[in-house]
Amino acid sequence: MRFLPRSPRELPDPRPGHRLRDSDGVGHLGGGIVVLIIAPQIPTMSVLGAMLVISGFLVAAAVVAMFSPNTRGRHYEEISP
């Protein structure tokens, strides 16, 4: 993969509706995993452990944003022909 997209509109696909649907589904799946698996573990952790878990998600989001292309000020047709 050449880059990590910031939004489903940056992925090259002739079917933009499917692309949006698929990425939305992945986002909901990730949200469900956090609520069902990770959130119940937070109260049993130490304060430092809970802070590290939450900070880890923030760092992962920052890494994805760093390696995705800069699309500010560009037209949609330039980004996803």
C-alpha positions as CSV (number, residue, x, y, z in Angstrom):
1,M,0.0,0.0,0.0
2,R,1.4,3.4,-1.0
3,F,-0.2,5.4,1.8
4,L,-2.7,5.2,4.6
5,P,-5.9,7.0,3.7
6,R,-7.5,9.5,6.2
7,S,-11.0,8.9,4.8
8,P,-12.8,6.3,2.7
9,R,-13.0,8.9,-0.1
10,E,-9.2,8.6,-0.7
11,L,-9.3,4.9,-1.6
12,P,-9.3,4.2,-5.3
13,D,-12.5,2.3,-6.1
14,P,-15.1,2.7,-8.8
15,R,-17.8,2.1,-6.3
16,P,-17.7,4.9,-3.7
17,G,-20.8,3.7,-1.9
18,H,-19.3,0.4,-1.2
19,R,-16.0,2.0,0.0
20,L,-17.8,4.2,2.4
21,R,-20.0,1.3,3.7
22,D,-17.0,-0.9,4.2
23,S,-14.9,1.7,6.1
24,D,-17.9,2.6,8.2
25,G,-18.4,-1.0,9.1
26,V,-14.7,-1.4,10.2
27,G,-15.1,1.7,12.4
28,H,-18.1,0.3,14.1
29,L,-16.4,-3.0,14.6
30,G,-13.4,-1.2,16.2
31,G,-15.8,0.7,18.5
32,G,-17.5,-2.5,19.5
33,I,-14.2,-4.1,20.4
34,V,-13.2,-1.2,22.6
35,V,-16.5,-1.2,24.4
36,L,-16.7,-4.9,24.9
37,I,-13.1,-5.9,25.5
38,I,-10.9,-2.9,26.4
39,A,-13.2,-0.6,28.4
40,P,-14.1,-3.3,31.1
41,Q,-10.4,-3.8,31.7
42,I,-9.7,-0.1,32.5
43,P,-11.1,-0.1,36.1
44,T,-8.9,-3.1,37.1
45,M,-5.7,-1.4,35.9
46,S,-3.5,1.0,37.7
47,V,-3.7,4.7,36.8
48,L,-0.5,4.4,34.9
49,G,-1.7,1.3,33.0
50,A,-5.0,2.9,32.0
51,M,-3.2,6.1,30.9
52,L,-0.8,4.0,28.8
53,V,-3.7,2.1,27.1
54,I,-5.6,5.3,26.2
55,S,-2.3,7.0,25.1
56,G,-1.5,4.0,22.9
57,F,-4.7,4.5,20.9
58,L,-3.9,8.2,20.5
59,V,-0.3,7.4,19.3
60,A,-1.7,4.9,16.9
61,A,-4.1,7.5,15.4
62,A,-1.2,10.0,15.2
63,V,1.0,7.5,13.3
64,V,-1.9,6.8,10.8
65,A,-2.3,10.6,10.3
66,M,1.4,11.2,9.8
67,F,1.7,8.7,7.0
68,S,-1.5,9.6,5.1
69,P,-1.3,12.1,2.3
70,N,-2.0,15.8,2.8
71,T,-5.3,16.5,1.0
72,R,-6.0,20.0,2.3
73,G,-6.8,22.4,-0.5
74,R,-7.0,19.7,-3.2
75,H,-10.0,18.8,-5.3
76,Y,-11.6,15.4,-4.8
77,E,-10.8,14.5,-8.4
78,E,-7.1,14.9,-7.8
79,I,-7.2,12.7,-4.7
80,S,-9.4,9.9,-6.0
81,P,-9.6,9.9,-9.8
